[in-house]
Amino acid sequence: MDISALIGIVKQHAIDAVHPGYGFLSESADFTWRMWNEAGAVVIGPGWDILSKTGDKLAAKLLAQQCGVPTLSAMDKPTATVEEARRFAKKIGFPIMLKAVDGGGGKGIRLVRQESDLESATKRSIAESPSRQIFVEKAAVDGFRHIEVQIIGDGSGQVRHLWERECSIQRRYQKIVELAPSTISDRQFIGKIIEAAMRMAQQIRYLSLGTFEFLANADRGEFFFLEVNPRLQVEHTVTECIAPVDLVRIQLEIAQGAKLAETELRHVSPDATQVPKLKSIQLRLTAENVQKDWTLSIGRVEAFSLPTGHGVRVDTHLDHRQTTVVGADFDSLLAKIIITGESQQVVLSKCRRALEDTRIKGVKTNLDILRAIVAHEDFERSLCDTSWLETHMDSLLASGFDISRSITRREETFPFAKEEEQSLASLTNTSNSAVMLRKGDAWALKLASPSQGAAEETHHIKLTRVIRNEFPSSFKADIEYSHPHFQGPKAFTLQATNTNASSTSIMAAGKHRRGDVNNPLHVVVPFPGKLVELEVDEGDEIRPGQVVCVVQQMKMELEIRANRGGRVKWVTDALDGEDIAEGTLVVELEESHRVEKTKALL
């Protein structure tokens, strides 16, 4: 996000307050300070002083240590080099965690269990950090659960908690399922974690909403502070459902100077041992292809149906009145399905039914996995730690596929199923765009008269907002148009209809060479994204498992590795920073070389 551009918008429209949402800017002290000092606008949140003490993970660990809260061994200063990371890792021993000091949403985090994986993981972690700074921390992964405490402060030293959430169902350190309260039965143990979070918040006179996160192992009686998320969390919904309060409303009231006693919190007990009677689970529905290593599923949401009913809440940006396109630049979240009830068993039963009623067409989703999780015995018995999902991934994929297939077969037996399917499709049946056109796309158009000697003129068009994308049949957008005789760009709304152009031919012209996943000599990118770096060249000898390129999805850098060794015969002509499609061939190996050289490299 461009802070200077946002400040310009605030000034232009005399905006007096900005809500930073969930993203990186919500934890940026620089953004908050500049917005106030340059534009006179308040950024709703803790303010730059508290953000400087909590948004930076190393600074937050120092605060925890000052408050006597247990922490894991970690570097006391950030680094941007593999060498420093290696030295510290050898000192504390593997496994270790690499963490961006200013990362979020799982970005910039890597678990490294052995030294041979350290260099590659360090480079990726550094690349995903906005400041290009990381630190090394001792890993606590086996048997630990992710417990976070919801904190609210008014800046006067008065601090309240709204109990805890459990977020152990994660993949690549991105949360998928969240619960409130925790399923850990030892409330004295949970009380100690809540008290530690309260102590830290009081120390800095915390202002606004904040989540203090911990790793906890109830069997050992151990917990360790992880980080502070000084903002509204994606999973705040489950806290709202069990309290019950409106956290966003409280956040806005505090930003206007309200004290805690003047908010809804005056009706909520401050006793950590008095657990709310309600239970709540949030299920994150994302546009990811779980069968292809959870890669982002880019495309148009053609139709959808989301659950309703007592105890069912759905937060989503999907809208039947407009087309939703999933791109590579933003988060894959499609909807949050929040289920609340009086017992864990009731909530689980409702979860299963809600997921049966959920349908998304046009893009792949993680719906199968969600169905498998809520049906699993371990989840029902509260036996899941932070490594559970990845450990059981293969069996969950298989059982989720079976559950979804069973639901589909059952629906096909009902006479209304086909009618409902047609109804869903009709909601978006006029949207057939195969071309991804986005804000910021621009073209230079050279126009010349067919008459000999006529001067050629260059016109420029830039999309500033895509209103309707059904190209080539229909397209509408706000544009900036520059004409050779204009003083500067002018704003117009462009609308194109009834074209006879073939979208297939348009798309085909921009594609790179595609690979064959069944050809052992081909290294194929299994998902769409942005090419960050091609790490081999023609003539190179490569080993099985060697990284050949890095592709970015949603700001996360993913490595593409060779399944076998050999000599590189050909590499893609795609440039660093260029968008590439799923199935793009990046490397082709020589056939005559493969057997002998693979053996030699092994």
MARVEXLUM-442218 format. One record per residue (C-alpha): x, y, z. Coordinates in nm, 3 decimals, m for minus. Layout:
<pts>
         x         y         z
         X         Y         Z
...
</pts>
This chain:
<pts>
         x         y         z
     0.000     0.000     0.000
     0.122     0.347    m0.091
     0.111     0.556     0.229
     0.176     0.883     0.045
    m0.110     0.814    m0.196
    m0.347     0.737     0.092
    m0.246     1.058     0.270
    m0.323     1.247    m0.051
    m0.673     1.094    m0.065
    m0.738     1.183     0.301
    m0.633     1.543     0.242
    m0.833     1.574    m0.078
    m1.158     1.460     0.084
    m1.101     1.609     0.435
    m1.123     1.268     0.599
    m1.072     1.280     0.977
    m1.038     0.908     1.060
    m0.904     0.598     0.882
    m0.969     0.234     0.971
    m0.667     0.029     0.856
    m0.845    m0.308     0.846
    m0.648    m0.633     0.892
    m0.344    m0.573     0.670
     0.015    m0.458     0.709
    m0.081    m0.091     0.752
    m0.282    m0.175     1.064
     0.048    m0.258     1.238
     0.254     0.024     1.086
     0.365     0.293     1.332
     0.494     0.496     1.036
     0.151     0.494     0.868
    m0.023     0.607     1.187
     0.233     0.880     1.259
     0.237     1.019     0.905
    m0.142     1.012     0.872
    m0.176     1.223     1.188
     0.114     1.462     1.127
     0.071     1.508     0.752
    m0.306     1.480     0.712
    m0.448     1.543     1.061
    m0.638     1.215     1.052
    m0.663     0.955     1.326
    m0.582     0.596     1.235
    m0.817     0.385     1.446
    m0.600     0.162     1.660
    m0.334     0.176     1.933
    m0.135     0.473     1.797
     0.226     0.489     1.680
     0.391     0.463     2.023
     0.220     0.135     2.114
     0.259     0.004     1.758
     0.635     0.058     1.779
     0.638    m0.161     2.093
     0.408    m0.434     1.967
     0.397    m0.439     1.584
     0.764    m0.535     1.572
     0.791    m0.896     1.691
     1.132    m0.851     1.859
     1.016    m0.540     2.042
     0.707    m0.731     2.161
     0.925    m1.018     2.289
     1.132    m0.766     2.486
     0.811    m0.631     2.642
     0.709    m0.985     2.741
     1.046    m1.045     2.906
     1.019    m0.718     3.096
     0.680    m0.833     3.226
     0.808    m1.176     3.331
     0.616    m1.360     3.060
     0.787    m1.678     2.927
     0.938    m1.649     2.577
     1.130    m1.882     2.348
     1.502    m1.829     2.287
     1.547    m1.587     1.999
     1.784    m1.337     1.842
     1.772    m0.999     2.015
     1.842    m0.812     1.690
     1.703    m0.866     1.341
     1.914    m0.982     1.050
     1.905    m0.980     0.672
     2.175    m1.241     0.613
     2.181    m1.619     0.592
     2.514    m1.630     0.778
     2.383    m1.463     1.094
     2.072    m1.681     1.090
     2.288    m1.993     1.059
     2.517    m1.896     1.346
     2.227    m1.842     1.584
     2.046    m2.157     1.470
     2.354    m2.366     1.548
     2.375    m2.201     1.889
     2.018    m2.287     1.999
     1.975    m2.605     1.792
     1.712    m2.718     1.545
     1.417    m2.704     1.491
     1.399    m2.326     1.461
     1.153    m2.070     1.329
     1.245    m1.792     1.088
     1.016    m1.492     1.131
     0.982    m1.158     0.958
     0.994    m0.890     1.227
     0.697    m0.718     1.061
     0.517    m1.008     0.893
     0.156    m1.108     0.927
    m0.094    m1.370     0.807
     0.174    m1.640     0.798
     0.398    m1.440     0.564
     0.771    m1.443     0.631
     0.751    m1.748     0.860
     0.936    m2.073     0.799
     0.989    m2.381     1.016
     1.337    m2.529     0.962
     1.407    m2.870     1.111
     1.755    m2.925     0.961
     2.046    m2.709     0.851
     2.032    m2.818     0.487
     1.701    m2.634     0.447
     1.815    m2.315     0.622
     1.959    m2.111     0.335
     1.661    m2.142     0.104
     1.408    m2.084     0.384
     1.597    m1.777     0.506
     1.597    m1.619     0.161
     1.223    m1.673     0.125
     1.150    m1.538     0.473
     1.357    m1.224     0.407
     1.186    m1.170     0.072
     0.840    m1.183     0.232
     0.928    m0.933     0.507
     0.827    m0.574     0.423
     1.145    m0.446     0.594
     1.360    m0.738     0.465
     1.446    m0.810     0.831
     1.396    m1.143     1.010
     1.496    m1.315     1.333
     1.555    m1.673     1.443
     1.354    m1.828     1.727
     1.356    m2.172     1.889
     1.060    m2.370     1.758
     0.791    m2.514     1.984
     0.573    m2.717     1.751
     0.499    m3.068     1.874
     0.210    m3.083     2.123
     0.165    m2.704     2.141
    m0.159    m2.523     2.069
    m0.204    m2.168     1.947
    m0.390    m1.966     2.213
    m0.460    m1.595     2.175
    m0.616    m1.350     2.420
    m0.847    m1.069     2.310
    m0.745    m0.748     2.487
    m0.917    m0.408     2.492
    m0.770    m0.095     2.652
    m0.872     0.271     2.669
    m0.521     0.417     2.704
    m0.567     0.514     3.069
    m0.422     0.191     3.207
    m0.763     0.025     3.221
    m0.746    m0.305     3.034
    m1.001    m0.581     2.985
    m0.992    m0.924     2.829
    m1.264    m1.107     2.639
    m1.128    m1.454     2.708
    m0.926    m1.650     2.458
    m0.943    m1.807     2.114
    m0.780    m2.130     1.997
    m0.633    m2.123     1.646
    m0.431    m2.445     1.622
    m0.576    m2.562     1.288
    m0.322    m2.391     1.063
    m0.132    m2.446     0.743
     0.183    m2.248     0.663
     0.102    m2.053     0.981
    m0.222    m1.927     0.832
    m0.527    m1.997     1.043
    m0.809    m2.202     0.892
    m1.035    m2.285     1.186
    m1.070    m2.079     1.505
    m1.261    m2.154     1.824
    m1.372    m1.957     2.129
    m1.320    m2.031     2.405
    m1.029    m2.277     2.397
    m1.106    m2.646     2.429
    m0.832    m2.684     2.693
    m1.023    m2.794     3.003
    m0.770    m2.664     3.260
    m0.909    m2.315     3.321
    m0.642    m2.237     3.580
    m0.379    m2.289     3.311
    m0.573    m2.071     3.063
    m0.616    m1.813     3.338
    m0.238    m1.780     3.367
    m0.213    m1.708     2.995
    m0.488    m1.444     3.014
    m0.320    m1.286     3.316
     0.014    m1.269     3.128
    m0.154    m1.090     2.837
    m0.325    m0.847     3.076
     0.006    m0.774     3.250
     0.176    m0.685     2.921
    m0.115    m0.467     2.807
    m0.125    m0.277     3.136
     0.251    m0.218     3.122
     0.215    m0.011     2.802
    m0.130     0.135     2.882
    m0.274    m0.042     2.580
    m0.524     0.144     2.364
    m0.790    m0.009     2.134
    m0.812    m0.377     2.033
    m0.520    m0.616     2.047
    m0.455    m0.988     2.037
    m0.174    m1.135     2.249
    m0.069    m1.471     2.108
     0.091    m1.770     2.282
     0.195    m2.130     2.226
     0.061    m2.351     2.504
     0.107    m2.712     2.612
    m0.140    m2.792     2.890
     0.007    m3.139     2.952
     0.344    m2.985     3.039
     0.194    m2.674     3.197
     0.407    m2.459     2.964
     0.321    m2.154     2.758
     0.534    m1.906     2.565
     0.455    m1.562     2.431
     0.460    m1.538     2.051
     0.355    m1.191     1.937
     0.103    m0.911     1.960
    m0.136    m0.834     1.678
    m0.221    m0.471     1.760
    m0.535    m0.460     1.550
    m0.872    m0.615     1.479
    m0.826    m0.983     1.396
    m0.995    m1.176     1.115
    m1.120    m1.419     1.381
    m1.268    m1.152     1.610
    m1.607    m1.290     1.509
    m1.599    m1.588     1.745
    m1.525    m1.357     2.039
    m1.817    m1.135     1.940
    m2.043    m1.441     1.934
    m1.958    m1.575     2.280
    m1.930    m1.244     2.472
    m2.156    m1.119     2.302
    m2.033    m0.772     2.205
    m1.962    m0.567     1.891
    m1.584    m0.534     1.889
    m1.571    m0.293     1.596
    m1.821    m0.063     1.764
    m1.615    m0.067     2.085
    m1.301     0.007     1.883
    m1.468     0.308     1.722
    m1.603     0.434     2.056
    m1.259     0.416     2.217
    m1.112     0.603     1.920
    m1.360     0.882     2.003
    m1.241     0.896     2.365
    m1.476     0.655     2.542
    m1.360     0.473     2.856
    m1.410     0.097     2.893
    m1.693     0.147     3.142
    m1.881     0.351     2.882
    m1.885     0.068     2.628
    m2.067    m0.267     2.606
    m1.792    m0.414     2.824
    m1.970    m0.285     3.135
    m2.210    m0.580     3.092
    m1.932    m0.843     3.059
    m1.768    m1.020     3.355
    m1.391    m0.958     3.390
    m1.339    m1.295     3.563
    m1.126    m1.523     3.341
    m1.255    m1.833     3.523
    m1.617    m1.757     3.434
    m1.624    m1.905     3.087
    m1.905    m1.789     2.857
    m2.180    m2.044     2.812
    m2.171    m2.018     2.434
    m1.918    m2.189     2.206
    m1.824    m2.061     1.862
    m1.622    m2.189     1.564
    m1.510    m1.993     1.258
    m1.439    m2.173     0.931
    m1.239    m1.983     0.669
    m1.359    m2.062     0.317
    m1.076    m1.981     0.076
    m1.013    m1.994    m0.299
    m0.736    m2.255    m0.285
    m0.683    m2.580    m0.471
    m0.614    m2.817    m0.182
    m0.538    m3.103    m0.422
    m0.245    m2.900    m0.563
    m0.067    m2.811    m0.241
    m0.320    m2.539    m0.152
    m0.225    m2.316    m0.441
    m0.436    m2.009    m0.509
    m0.730    m2.074    m0.742
    m0.754    m1.775    m0.973
    m1.071    m1.711    m1.168
    m1.427    m1.585    m1.158
    m1.677    m1.697    m0.894
    m1.957    m1.810    m1.124
    m2.213    m1.893    m0.856
    m2.233    m1.945    m0.482
    m2.467    m2.043    m0.202
    m2.383    m1.985     0.164
    m2.551    m2.129     0.475
    m2.818    m1.963     0.689
    m3.004    m2.056     1.006
    m3.005    m2.013     1.382
    m2.653    m1.972     1.516
    m2.506    m1.926     1.168
    m2.323    m1.604     1.073
    m2.151    m1.548     0.739
    m1.911    m1.258     0.674
    m1.830    m1.232     0.302
    m1.762    m0.990     0.019
    m1.935    m1.218    m0.233
    m2.238    m1.047    m0.385
    m2.489    m1.194    m0.630
    m2.530    m0.851    m0.787
    m2.173    m0.829    m0.911
    m1.897    m1.052    m1.043
    m1.617    m1.150    m0.808
    m1.278    m1.229    m0.958
    m1.008    m1.398    m0.749
    m0.665    m1.261    m0.844
    m0.308    m1.327    m0.734
    m0.251    m0.996    m0.553
    m0.478    m1.035    m0.252
    m0.585    m1.281     0.014
    m0.777    m1.591    m0.095
    m1.050    m1.557     0.169
    m1.401    m1.585     0.021
    m1.614    m1.609     0.334
    m1.602    m1.664     0.709
    m1.865    m1.909     0.832
    m1.920    m1.866     1.206
    m2.125    m2.122     1.399
    m2.238    m2.061     1.760
    m2.424    m2.283     2.006
    m2.456    m2.388     2.369
    m2.215    m2.684     2.352
    m1.925    m2.807     2.145
    m2.132    m3.098     2.016
    m2.415    m2.870     1.903
    m2.169    m2.638     1.729
    m1.998    m2.926     1.548
    m2.330    m3.062     1.428
    m2.424    m2.719     1.294
    m2.080    m2.684     1.131
    m2.129    m3.006     0.936
    m2.474    m2.899     0.820
    m2.357    m2.548     0.729
    m2.075    m2.686     0.514
    m2.319    m2.921     0.341
    m2.518    m2.611     0.243
    m2.212    m2.428     0.107
    m2.139    m2.424    m0.267
    m1.888    m2.226    m0.472
    m1.859    m2.259    m0.850
    m1.592    m2.119    m1.080
    m1.290    m2.151    m0.851
    m1.149    m2.433    m0.639
    m1.193    m2.399    m0.263
    m1.086    m2.564     0.062
    m1.444    m2.681     0.130
    m1.346    m3.050     0.122
    m1.083    m2.997     0.391
    m1.320    m2.799     0.614
    m1.576    m3.079     0.590
    m1.309    m3.335     0.678
    m1.183    m3.136     0.978
    m1.521    m3.094     1.147
    m1.598    m3.463     1.088
    m1.268    m3.589     1.234
    m1.264    m3.764     1.570
    m0.952    m3.574     1.684
    m1.124    m3.241     1.628
    m1.434    m3.357     1.812
    m1.219    m3.473     2.106
    m1.009    m3.152     2.109
    m0.679    m3.330     2.032
    m0.542    m3.096     1.761
    m0.214    m2.910     1.802
    m0.050    m2.668     1.558
     0.105    m2.950     1.354
    m0.210    m3.166     1.339
    m0.345    m3.044     1.005
    m0.023    m3.087     0.810
     0.044    m3.424     0.976
    m0.299    m3.556     0.873
    m0.322    m3.376     0.538
    m0.332    m3.682     0.312
    m0.606    m3.859     0.507
    m0.807    m3.538     0.540
    m0.789    m3.477     0.165
    m0.917    m3.828     0.101
    m1.197    m3.817     0.358
    m1.300    m3.465     0.254
    m1.331    m3.577    m0.108
    m1.547    m3.874     0.002
    m1.771    m3.652     0.217
    m1.824    m3.402    m0.065
    m1.894    m3.679    m0.315
    m2.150    m3.828    m0.076
    m2.320    m3.487    m0.040
    m2.333    m3.445    m0.418
    m2.483    m3.791    m0.471
    m2.744    m3.730    m0.201
    m2.844    m3.398    m0.357
    m2.882    m3.558    m0.699
    m3.157    m3.782    m0.564
    m3.380    m3.481    m0.485
    m3.593    m3.334    m0.764
    m3.516    m2.975    m0.663
    m3.138    m3.021    m0.691
    m3.121    m2.959    m1.066
    m3.358    m2.665    m1.038
    m3.144    m2.508    m0.764
    m2.831    m2.564    m0.973
    m2.987    m2.377    m1.263
    m3.097    m2.099    m1.030
    m2.743    m2.057    m0.900
    m2.598    m2.049    m1.248
    m2.852    m1.792    m1.367
    m2.726    m1.541    m1.112
    m2.411    m1.488    m1.315
    m2.482    m1.647    m1.649
    m2.401    m1.326    m1.838
    m2.046    m1.312    m1.706
    m1.808    m1.495    m1.936
    m1.482    m1.307    m1.898
    m1.172    m1.515    m1.959
    m0.948    m1.208    m1.946
    m0.826    m1.074    m1.612
    m0.841    m0.694    m1.641
    m0.752    m0.501    m1.326
    m0.711    m0.152    m1.189
    m0.374    m0.017    m1.302
    m0.367    m0.200    m1.637
    m0.259     0.044    m1.909
    m0.210     0.051    m2.286
    m0.038     0.275    m2.538
    m0.245     0.292    m2.859
    m0.074     0.403    m3.180
    m0.319     0.537    m3.436
    m0.238     0.641    m3.792
    m0.449     0.722    m4.094
    m0.421     0.477    m4.387
    m0.327     0.779    m4.601
     0.041     0.788    m4.692
     0.248     1.036    m4.498
    m0.003     1.069    m4.212
     0.156     1.126    m3.873
     0.122     0.851    m3.614
    m0.032     0.954    m3.281
     0.007     0.771    m2.949
    m0.289     0.763    m2.712
    m0.276     0.623    m2.356
    m0.548     0.446    m2.157
    m0.520     0.342    m1.791
    m0.785     0.156    m1.591
    m0.855     0.331    m1.259
    m1.154     0.115    m1.160
    m1.304    m0.197    m1.317
    m1.680    m0.176    m1.277
    m1.793    m0.476    m1.481
    m1.565    m0.733    m1.641
    m1.740    m0.965    m1.885
    m1.488    m0.903    m2.159
    m1.515    m0.948    m2.452
    m1.898    m0.953    m2.443
    m1.923    m0.656    m2.207
    m1.680    m0.434    m2.021
    m1.717    m0.117    m1.811
    m1.444     0.076    m1.631
    m1.332     0.419    m1.516
    m1.025     0.522    m1.715
    m0.764     0.792    m1.753
    m0.729     0.884    m2.121
    m0.436     1.083    m2.257
    m0.462     1.234    m2.605
    m0.161     1.392    m2.782
    m0.349     1.724    m2.784
    m0.454     1.712    m2.417
    m0.263     1.899    m2.146
    m0.288     1.594    m1.922
    m0.496     1.278    m1.865
    m0.872     1.313    m1.845
    m1.116     1.089    m1.660
    m1.380     0.897    m1.856
    m1.605     0.596    m1.807
    m1.548     0.337    m2.079
    m1.826     0.095    m2.171
    m1.793    m0.172    m2.441
    m2.078    m0.405    m2.542
    m2.174    m0.657    m2.810
    m1.822    m0.733    m2.927
    m1.759    m1.029    m3.156
    m1.400    m1.074    m3.041
    m1.287    m1.416    m2.928
    m1.161    m1.410    m2.568
    m0.989    m1.742    m2.628
    m0.769    m1.594    m2.899
    m0.690    m1.294    m2.680
    m0.580    m1.513    m2.392
    m0.379    m1.752    m2.607
    m0.162    m1.473    m2.744
    m0.017    m1.395    m2.402
     0.058    m1.748    m2.282
     0.401    m1.897    m2.228
     0.484    m2.251    m2.331
     0.284    m2.503    m2.133
     0.431    m2.815    m1.981
     0.318    m3.174    m1.953
     0.289    m3.284    m1.590
     0.324    m3.646    m1.704
     0.656    m3.575    m1.877
     0.941    m3.642    m1.630
     1.165    m3.400    m1.821
     0.930    m3.106    m1.762
     0.930    m2.882    m1.452
     0.585    m2.726    m1.450
     0.446    m2.449    m1.228
     0.135    m2.604    m1.068
    m0.039    m2.275    m0.990
    m0.072    m1.920    m1.127
     0.135    m1.639    m0.981
     0.417    m1.393    m1.037
     0.763    m1.520    m1.133
     1.008    m1.389    m0.871
     1.330    m1.554    m0.979
     1.451    m1.821    m1.222
     1.742    m1.994    m1.047
     1.882    m2.215    m1.327
     2.000    m2.160    m1.682
     2.041    m2.368    m1.995
     2.328    m2.615    m1.959
     2.315    m2.624    m1.576
     2.332    m2.959    m1.398
     2.058    m2.983    m1.136
     1.984    m3.227    m0.854
     1.652    m3.392    m0.765
     1.466    m3.155    m0.533
     1.668    m2.850    m0.638
     1.483    m2.518    m0.654
     1.452    m2.406    m1.017
     1.236    m2.098    m0.968
     1.035    m1.901    m0.712
     0.676    m1.792    m0.773
     0.481    m1.542    m0.562
     0.119    m1.583    m0.461
    m0.053    m1.334    m0.229
     0.288    m1.193    m0.126
     0.413    m1.539    m0.027
     0.707    m1.683    m0.218
     0.680    m2.051    m0.309
     0.963    m2.267    m0.441
     0.925    m2.485    m0.751
     1.160    m2.786    m0.733
     1.276    m3.041    m0.987
     1.150    m3.394    m0.931
     1.464    m3.539    m1.090
     1.816    m3.436    m1.181
     1.985    m3.379    m1.514
     2.107    m3.111    m1.755
     1.883    m2.815    m1.834
     1.795    m2.812    m2.204
     1.558    m2.512    m2.204
     1.427    m2.244    m1.965
     1.120    m2.021    m1.993
     1.149    m1.677    m2.145
     0.919    m1.533    m1.876
     1.080    m1.237    m1.702
     1.113    m1.178    m1.328
     0.800    m1.002    m1.206
     0.585    m1.138    m1.490
     0.252    m1.313    m1.425
     0.255    m1.677    m1.532
    m0.033    m1.920    m1.564
    m0.091    m2.255    m1.401
     0.081    m2.523    m1.610
     0.359    m2.297    m1.740
     0.673    m2.491    m1.835
     0.975    m2.331    m1.668
     1.248    m2.592    m1.729
     1.298    m2.880    m1.971
     1.573    m3.139    m1.911
     1.779    m3.323    m2.170
     1.657    m3.678    m2.227
     1.994    m3.836    m2.316
     2.149    m3.696    m2.001
     1.898    m3.789    m1.742
     1.994    m4.137    m1.624
     2.372    m4.107    m1.598
     2.379    m3.758    m1.452
     2.102    m3.821    m1.203
     2.297    m4.116    m1.063
     2.615    m3.908    m1.047
     2.444    m3.620    m0.867
     2.293    m3.858    m0.613
</pts>
